[in-house]
Amino acid sequence: MPGPRTRPLLLAAALALTAGFALPGTAAAFQLAPDSPVSPNADDAAISWWVMFVLATAIAAALIIGLLRAVRGGDQLGPRTRGTRSIQGRVGAGLALLALAVFIFGIVVTESSRQVEATGPDGLQSAQRDVELPEGSQPLQIKVSGQQWLWRYEYPDGTFSYYEMVVPVDTAVVLELRSTDVHHRWWVPALGGQFDAVPGQTNQTWFQADEVGTYDGRSTEFSGPATAAMRARVRVVEASEYEAWLEQQATDIEAAQANVAETNAETAEGDEATASAEPTEAPE
């Protein structure tokens, strides 16, 4: 039976484990658990996180129980024992097999997350034709440029947006990540892992959002004093709404460019009129 000194420790450990697994939202409140995944590669990352969390918890619990048992038996001095080669061999073999299993699991999950899945039946079909796609559909390819301190997204038709990326639901989206200045890192937790945007290089990643909604992210690489303000947002909409948004965005950009050109022309005309109205000095 546990002694008086060990009962509080056992009770505290049991309460902590119960709260961690039983209370809803406990892990999320402390930012322990990953965001709810809405993309296949984000599912792979979440599965990896939970597998490693359960494994680490089991190892920690075994160590804590061993320490508590040692503390409980500290009042009664028994015969000294020492490990044998048989025990050491079994423990070493068990740890080696565990490490090998984790290694193989990591390889399988990594390869799975790198495979771009085909666009689903509710997604935007034939979105991009110049990339190698899984059979059945073509992914939507978007160029992502990081700069101090915002993200620029360019769509296949040349339309672009800042800060917020708009994509159709159930559609495979391939991102080409670049940087115009320093090292940045694009991350939207609900859609996948973290990926670097490096000057002079192009990195690729992908996601396929299963649910309509808005998902926020951020840059996790320090790139200067305004890194905290370098946010990312992905808005997932129905395929028809995406096409309508893309058309409206192109119209708005064209109107804005025409307005800028008109303003520049008026400014240039005003400068010329001012220059011609200024009196010139007669030569001496």
N, C-alpha and C positions, 0 to 999 in steps of 0.2 A: 504493500500500500504506500502511496506517496506520503512523505513526511509533511509536517506543518509548514516547513519553509518552501516546499516545492508545489504545494497546492495552488497558491496564487499564480505561480509561473505557468503551470499547466492550464489553469483557467484562462489566463490572458492569451496564451497561444491559441487555445480552442476558440475563444471569441474572435480573435483576429482572423483566423482562417474562415470561420463561419461568415463574418462580415464581408470578407473578400469574395466569397463564392455565392452567398445567399442573398445579400441585400442588393436590390436593383439599383444600378447606376453608381455603385460604390467605386468601381474601377474608373468609370468615365469621369467621376467627380475629381479624382486625383490625376487625371490625364494618363492613366496607365494603359487602358485598352485602346486599340486603334479605332478610328471612326468607322461607322457602319459602311462596308464596301458596297459599291453599286456598279462595279466593273469586274470582269473575270480575273484580270491580273491583280486587282485590289483584293479579290477573294483569296488568291494565292498568298498574298502578303499577310492577310488576316489569319489564315490557317497556320502559317509559319509562326506568327506571333503567339497564337494560343498553344500550339504544340510546345514551343520553347518555354512558355509561361508555366504550363502544367509540369513539364519536366523539371524546371528550376524549382518550382514549389515543392515537388515531391522530394528532390534532393535536400532542400532546405529543411523540410519537415523531418526527414530522417536524421539530419544532423542535430536538429533541436531536440528531438526525442532522445537521441543518444546522449547529448549533454545533460538533459534533465535526469536521465537514469543514472548518469555518473554522479550528479549532485545528490540524488536521493540515496545512493549507496555510499556516499562519502562518510556517513557517520559510522558505518560498520566496516572495519578493516578486514578484508579477506585475504586470501593468498594472492600473491603477485602472479600475473600471467604475462606472457609475451607471445607475440605473433609467430606463427610458423610459416615455413615456405609454402605449405599447402594453402593456408588462408591468404597469404599475400598473392599467391598465384591466382586464386579464384577471384579475389577482389580486382586485381590488375586485369584479368581477362574480361571480367564484367564491364569495367570502365572502358576498355578498348573496344568491346563490341558496341557499347553505347555511343562512343565517339564515332565509330564507323557508321552506325545507323543514322546519326544526326548528319554526318557528311553526305551520305547517299540521299537522304531526304532533302537536303539543301540543293543538291544537283538537280533532282527531279523537279522541285518547285521552281527553280530558276529557269530551267528549260521550258517548263509549262508557261511561265509568265512571259517568255519571249516570243511565243507563237501567237501571231495575230489571228484572231478568230474571224470567221466570215460574218458579214453584216446580216442581221436577223431579218425576218419577214416584214417587220414594222419600220425598219431603218431606211435610209436613203440609198437606193440602188445605183450602181455605176457612178459613184461620186468622183472617182479619180481613175484615169486610164493609163498613166505612165509609170506605175509602180507594180512590183510583183505582188499579187494578191492571192489569198486563198481562193479555191475554186468556188464559184457561185456568185461572188460579188466583189466589188472593188472598194477599198477603204477610202475614206475622206482624208486627204493629206493637207495638213496645215503647217505653215512655217511660223515658228515661234522665235522671236528675237528679244533677248533680254538687254536692257540698257539701264543706266542709272537714272531713275529707279522705277521703271515700269516695264510691262510686257506688251509686245506688239504681236498681233496675230494676223497672218495673211492667208486668205482662203484661195482655193484653186482658180477663181475667176479674177484674182487681183484685188478684190475687196479686202479691206483690213479693218481691224478694231484694236483698241487699247484697253488694257485692264481686264475686260470681260470677253471670254471666248464663248461663242454660241455654236452649239453642235446639235445634230439630230439624235434622238434616242435610238437605241438598238442598232447603232451604226459603228463599225470599226473605224476609229480615228487614229491616224498615224501622225505623230508630231516630229518635225525636224527642228531641233533646238540649236540656236546659235546665240552669240553675244556680240554686241557692237563695241564693247569697251573692256569690261573686266569679267571675272568669273561670277556667274550667277547659278542658282539651283532652283528649278521649277518643281513644285510639289503641291498637289491637291490630294490630300490623304484618302478621300473617298474613292478616288479614281486610280490609284496606283502609288508606286514608290517615288523616290526623289531622283531627279536626273539633272545632270550638269549642262549648262550652256557656257561654252568655252570659246573665247575669241579664236578665229581661224579654223575652227572645227565644227562639224555637224554631228550631233548625237540624235539618235532616234528612240522613241518610245511609243506606246500606243495605249489606248483604252477603249472600252465600249460600254457606255452608260446604259444600265438596264432600266432606270427610272427617270421620269421627267422631274426636274428640280434644279436648284441652284447650289453649287458646291464651291466652298471657299478654300483657298490655299495661300501659300506664301513662298518667298524665297528664303531658303535656309542657309545660304552662303553669305557671309559678311562681305558686302561690296561697297561700303562707305557709310557715312553718317546717317543716310536715309534708308538703310536696309530694312528697317522695321516697317516702313511705309510701302515697300515693294510687295503689294498683295496681288493675288491671282484669283480669278473667279471664272467658273465654267457654268454656263446656263444651258441646260439640256431641255430641248423642246421637241415637239412632234416634227416629223419630216416636212410636212406641208408648211408648218409655221417657220421652220428654218429657211426654206426656199423663199418665203415671203419676206422674212427679215433680211436675207442676203440681197434681194432685189431692192428693198427700201434703203439698206445701208449703201449700196452702190449709187442710188439716186441722191442720197444726202451728201455723199462724198463729192460727187460731180457738182452739185449745187454749191457746196462750200468752196471748191476749187475755183468755180466761175466767179464767186463773190470776191475771193481773194485777188483774182486776176483783174477784176473790174476796179477794186479798190486801189491796186497798184497802178493801174492806168490813170485813174483820176489823180493820184498823188503825183505821178510823173508829169501830167499836164499842168497841175498847179505849180510845180517847181519850175517848169519852163516859162509859164506866164509870169511868175515872180521874177525870174532872171531877166526876161525881156523888158519888164517894167522898170528895172533899176537903172538910174541915170549912169551914163558912162562919162568918165573924165576926159575932157579934151586934151589932146597932146600939147605939151608946152612948145 
